[in-house]
Amino acid sequence: MKKFLTRAGSGLIYAGVIVGSILGGRLSFFLLVMLLAVLASIEFTKITQGLRGERKWMTTLDIVTATALAASSYADLLYLSLALFLVRFIAELYSREENPLRSLAYSLLTIVYIGGSLSLLLYCGLEISLSLVLAMFIFIWINDTGAYIVGCQFGKHRLFERISPKKSWEGFFGGLGFNILFACLFCGLMPEWWGLGSNYIFWVGLAIVVTMFSTWGDLVESLMKRTLNLKDSGNMIPGHGGILDRIDSLLAVAPAVAIYMAVWQTIAEWLSI
């Protein structure tokens, strides 16, 4: 019971910070994304390369570069992040790393996986709609809840046993069903509040995209942790693990939703929807 209460309490605080930052407007949302970028980059470099000794200044450069790239949708920092990226490659020449290629690969992964994905999250919120970002988070949470409930009750067929033995196809379709249901409710009952239109095809499509890439995002992080022989990416959030354990789905959903919105806008213009 104590473990459950700890998990529930920290989860509510995390969700409250997320929702409050989005509803607070552009600046608070920007600060939220920057916080996620810094914390996730630190955590990822810590579990892959460490933050001590000779590597410390290089991993610090990775964190700064990833954060600058994440901020590029809000501030004109794209060229700065590219310059830092170039400096990181040159810096490896002066390192005594036994496997410099592996070091560069982890650096690239930190910058693209975290910085690039969060940059697109910021783009979705600032250039499209903060309501879209809120919908993304809600669909991710609904998918997790639906998959857990249905998977626990009816899960028999493993979804990806090699990577995540507990996930089932029943749980996946349970999460998908929950998301489609709530997408129809959002569209039918309060389309004006969201400001994303009242087209059921759009909402159901968004629910499907978030469900699929949320699942893939979770599996990708599970693959990383399994490769690194880790149970959790960290212990920052009591009962939930690290910050990467909480935003793993988001890091795949944000780029997918950005593409979905671009495709939807093009199709809507063609068909005059």
Order of alpha helices (4+ residues) and beta strands (2+ residues): alpha-alpha-alpha-alpha-alpha-alpha-alpha-beta-beta-alpha-alpha-alpha-alpha
